[in-house]
């Protein structure tokens, strides 16, 4: 009986969606710096966060191919990273926002690669908090 309960507990945990490790409330506070350039605008046009128009819309950014938001003029390096298979997820986002240019240079193995995003998040914890906050604005994946 105990082994059946243990198995059920393991299966239940496996079926539970993973939650971001960061603190969304802290991420919301941190996003105040990001909103200078970015906004989160859903598919209906409702502004959910931010007011910036310099950077791409961050609604649904996780799971999106890098450099692919429609009608946004990205830098060549982030487009190249997307063409090479970069899709934004927790790990890539956290690494990118801490040093966008270094991230692209490493990812593309190109010392001349650069990012238009000059801002750097101070550390991995703050980046994880931003991820936790922004992940709230990603629509649920479509059912198979």
Buried (B, 14 or more C-beta within 10 A) or exposed (E): EEEEEEEEEEEEEEEEEEEBEBBBEBBBBBBEBBBEBBBBBEEEEEEEBBEBEEBBBBBBBBEBBBBBBEEEEBBEBBBBBBEEEBEBBBEBBBBBBBBBBBBBBEBBEEEEBBBBBEEBBEEBBBBBBBBBBBBEBBEEEEEE
